């Protein structure tokens, strides 16, 4: 069993995706997918996203890669590392017959960006839908292997499961509101340059680009659509 659909499922959920070369052929075949395991990478902000992705791809001297199917950086982008089995949960519940998501975090008190947590929730919800599992099959490594592991440190997995199940990702955080204020100012200027002089309408391609950018920042479909309508109204331009 392989997971060649990973990138497509995440993109369909509106998430930003980076494909790590030849990921479709990386990792041995899985027998099954029994659950989704959340991790942190134990890498700090000074380690580049590229180097973390390489670590997940190639492994460490004491553990061969791939170390997870997916990485999740601080900007909320998923790095697709492997379509096959990964060495992320060998001693834990389900073993490596599971999907591992390694979120970029030092694991010793680094704050979790709202956009990263929102992407964790949205991406996990999409993966559950694809493999046909319930939210009870989402666990932190600290739950699958509690005697040895603490990751993802700083995230309450009961709260995360509740948010996955109830779509609480639709609630905007103050950080998202602040980002949107700046984004709206920038977009109004851009929109004024893209008005169709004959129809006074905004080009559909531009609107789609705006929606993609918003969702890459962790907004849901409903949030993104609402913000696009709001910015168009403030620009005195009709949506179509």
VENJO-V369308 format. One record per backbone hydrogen bond with DSSP energy under -0.5 kcal/mol. CO is the residue of the C=O (numbers start at 1). NH is the residue of the N-H. E is the energy in kcal/mol with one decimal. If there is no record, write none. Layout:
co=CO nh=NH e=E
co=CO nh=NH e=E
//
This chain:
co=1 nh=30 e=-3.0
co=3 nh=6 e=-1.5
co=5 nh=9 e=-2.6
co=6 nh=10 e=-2.1
co=7 nh=11 e=-2.4
co=8 nh=12 e=-2.5
co=9 nh=13 e=-1.0
co=10 nh=15 e=-2.0
co=11 nh=14 e=-2.2
co=16 nh=78 e=-2.7
co=18 nh=20 e=-0.6
co=18 nh=80 e=-2.8
co=19 nh=21 e=-0.6
co=20 nh=23 e=-1.0
co=22 nh=25 e=-1.4
co=23 nh=26 e=-1.4
co=23 nh=83 e=-1.8
co=26 nh=83 e=-0.7
co=26 nh=84 e=-1.8
co=28 nh=85 e=-3.9
co=32 nh=34 e=-0.5
co=35 nh=99 e=-2.5
co=36 nh=139 e=-2.4
co=37 nh=101 e=-2.5
co=38 nh=141 e=-2.2
co=39 nh=103 e=-1.8
co=44 nh=47 e=-1.8
co=46 nh=48 e=-0.6
co=48 nh=52 e=-2.0
co=49 nh=53 e=-2.5
co=50 nh=54 e=-2.1
co=51 nh=55 e=-2.1
co=52 nh=56 e=-2.4
co=53 nh=57 e=-2.0
co=54 nh=58 e=-3.3
co=55 nh=59 e=-2.5
co=56 nh=66 e=-0.7
co=56 nh=67 e=-3.0
co=56 nh=68 e=-0.6
co=58 nh=65 e=-1.4
co=60 nh=63 e=-1.2
co=63 nh=60 e=-3.0
co=66 nh=87 e=-3.0
co=69 nh=81 e=-2.9
co=69 nh=82 e=-1.4
co=70 nh=102 e=-2.8
co=71 nh=79 e=-2.8
co=72 nh=104 e=-3.0
co=73 nh=76 e=-1.9
co=77 nh=73 e=-2.4
co=78 nh=18 e=-3.2
co=78 nh=80 e=-0.6
co=79 nh=71 e=-2.4
co=79 nh=81 e=-0.7
co=80 nh=20 e=-2.4
co=83 nh=3 e=-2.3
co=86 nh=88 e=-1.6
co=89 nh=92 e=-1.2
co=92 nh=95 e=-2.3
co=94 nh=97 e=-1.8
co=96 nh=98 e=-1.5
co=97 nh=34 e=-2.9
co=98 nh=100 e=-0.5
co=99 nh=37 e=-3.0
co=100 nh=69 e=-0.7
co=100 nh=70 e=-2.0
co=100 nh=102 e=-0.5
co=101 nh=39 e=-2.1
co=101 nh=103 e=-0.8
co=102 nh=72 e=-2.3
co=103 nh=41 e=-2.0
co=103 nh=105 e=-0.8
co=105 nh=42 e=-1.9
co=105 nh=43 e=-1.1
co=111 nh=113 e=-0.6
co=113 nh=117 e=-2.1
co=114 nh=118 e=-2.8
co=115 nh=119 e=-1.8
co=116 nh=120 e=-2.3
co=117 nh=121 e=-2.4
co=118 nh=122 e=-2.8
co=119 nh=123 e=-3.1
co=120 nh=124 e=-2.1
co=121 nh=125 e=-2.4
co=122 nh=126 e=-2.0
co=123 nh=127 e=-2.3
co=124 nh=128 e=-2.6
co=125 nh=129 e=-1.9
co=126 nh=130 e=-1.6
co=127 nh=131 e=-2.3
co=128 nh=132 e=-1.4
co=128 nh=133 e=-1.7
co=134 nh=137 e=-2.1
co=135 nh=138 e=-1.6
co=137 nh=36 e=-2.8
co=137 nh=139 e=-0.6
co=139 nh=38 e=-2.4
co=140 nh=143 e=-2.1
co=140 nh=144 e=-1.9
co=141 nh=145 e=-2.2
co=143 nh=146 e=-0.5
co=144 nh=93 e=-1.7
co=145 nh=148 e=-1.5
co=145 nh=149 e=-2.2
co=151 nh=142 e=-2.6
co=152 nh=155 e=-1.7
co=155 nh=157 e=-0.8
co=156 nh=160 e=-2.3
co=157 nh=161 e=-2.5
co=158 nh=162 e=-2.0
co=159 nh=163 e=-2.4
co=160 nh=164 e=-2.4
co=161 nh=165 e=-2.4
co=162 nh=166 e=-2.3
co=163 nh=167 e=-1.2
co=163 nh=168 e=-1.0
co=163 nh=169 e=-0.5
co=167 nh=170 e=-1.8
co=168 nh=171 e=-1.9
co=170 nh=172 e=-0.6
co=173 nh=177 e=-2.3
co=174 nh=178 e=-2.3
co=175 nh=179 e=-2.2
co=176 nh=180 e=-2.5
co=177 nh=181 e=-1.9
co=178 nh=182 e=-1.6
co=179 nh=183 e=-2.6
co=180 nh=184 e=-2.9
co=181 nh=185 e=-1.5
co=182 nh=186 e=-1.9
co=183 nh=187 e=-2.7
co=184 nh=188 e=-2.2
co=185 nh=189 e=-1.3
co=186 nh=190 e=-1.7
co=187 nh=191 e=-3.2
co=188 nh=192 e=-1.9
co=189 nh=193 e=-0.6
co=190 nh=193 e=-1.1
co=191 nh=194 e=-1.7
co=194 nh=203 e=-0.8
co=195 nh=197 e=-0.8
co=196 nh=200 e=-3.3
co=200 nh=238 e=-0.6
co=201 nh=196 e=-2.3
co=203 nh=207 e=-1.8
co=204 nh=208 e=-2.6
co=205 nh=209 e=-2.0
co=206 nh=210 e=-2.4
co=207 nh=211 e=-2.3
co=208 nh=212 e=-2.5
co=209 nh=213 e=-2.2
co=210 nh=214 e=-2.2
co=211 nh=215 e=-2.3
co=212 nh=216 e=-1.9
co=213 nh=217 e=-1.0
co=214 nh=217 e=-0.6
co=214 nh=219 e=-1.6
co=215 nh=218 e=-1.7
co=220 nh=224 e=-2.8
co=221 nh=225 e=-2.6
co=222 nh=226 e=-2.1
co=223 nh=227 e=-2.3
co=224 nh=228 e=-2.2
co=225 nh=229 e=-2.1
co=226 nh=230 e=-2.1
co=227 nh=231 e=-2.7
co=228 nh=232 e=-2.2
co=229 nh=233 e=-2.2
co=230 nh=234 e=-2.2
co=231 nh=235 e=-1.4
co=232 nh=237 e=-2.9
co=233 nh=236 e=-1.3
co=238 nh=202 e=-0.8
//
